[in-house]
Amino acid sequence: MENNHFAYCGYDCAKCPVYKETKNNNLGQLKKILFNNDSNASLETLGCYGCKTDKSVNFMCVNCQIRQCAKNKNIENCGLCDQFPCEKLIYISKETMEYLKEIKKGKK
């Protein structure tokens, strides 16, 4: 898929410190961000390459309702959904919602 750094919800993963440090292969910084001192932790268990990748998805996002819904509907993001906006998007930022609205209007 194109734009793998944009999540199904429209969030720009490139702004996420977990995504950034995963892409930089920086396990030490990832552990600091996530307050993890487990010696068995790895990039695969803590890191995230974005919710659209076949690689590791962070434990915080792996069960995301928005992610599961978009994957089940086989859509690039929520802005392309017939039911947009829906109650699943209640916690996304205003900036992200505006991005999705632009997609819905066909401007992105």
N, C-alpha and C positions, 0 to 999 in steps of 0.2 A: 504494500500500500504506500501511497505517497504521503508525505508529511507525517511520518511515524512519530515525530516528537510532539504532535498535537494529539491529546487524548480524545477518546470518544465524546467526552463532555465538552470539548473545545478548549480545555486548559492547555497552555503552552508548557509542556514538560521541560523545555529548555530553561525555564525559570525555577525549576524544582532542584533544591540542593542534592537530593538523593539521586536524581537522574544525572546531574552534572558530575558528581563524584563517581558514579558507576561508569559513565562514559570515559572518565579520566583514570579508571582502574585504581582508584584511591580508597582502598579498604579501610585504612586508618582513619581517614576523614569521615567515611560513611559510619564507622563505629561511633565516632564522636557525635555526629548529627543524631544518630538513633539511640544514643546512650547505651551502647551494647559493648560489654566487656567479655563476651563469650569467645574463648580461644578457638572454638570450632566454626565460628562465623566466617562466611566467605562472601565474595561478590554475588555468587549464585543465590545465597540465602538472604542477603540483605539488600542487594542492589536492585535497580530497576532500569530497564531499557525503554520504557514507555509501554502503555497498555495494549498497543497494537502489534508488538513484536512477538516472535516465537521464542525469544530469549526470556530471561528471568523478569518477572513482574513482582514488584515489591509486595511484601506481605500485607501492607496497608491497602493495596489496590487490587489484589488478586480476587477478592470477593465483592468488588464494587458493583452495586446494582445497575448503575449507568453503563458500565463496561459490559456486563452480562446482557443487558437489554439490547444495546447496539450490536453486539456480536450476534445475538439471536436473530435480529432483524437484518443482519448483513448490510449495515449502513456505515459510512465513513465517520459520521458524528451525529449528534442529536439534532443539529440544525437541518438535517436532511430527513428527519422523521415526520411522518404524517401527524403524529400526536404531540409535536413540539409546540409550546413548552409543556412539560408535564411535572408532576409533583416530585419526581426523582431529582429534579434540578434545583430544588429549594435552597441548597447550600452552596451553589457555585457563585463565584464572584460576579459583580456587576460587569466588569470588563469581559469576562468569559461569556456571559449571557449576551452582551452586545455583539461579540464575535459570532456567536451562533445565529443571532438574528440576521446579521449580514449574510451568512451562508444561506439561511432560509429565503432571503430576498434574492439570492443568486448573485450577490455582489462579491463574493469571495470564491 
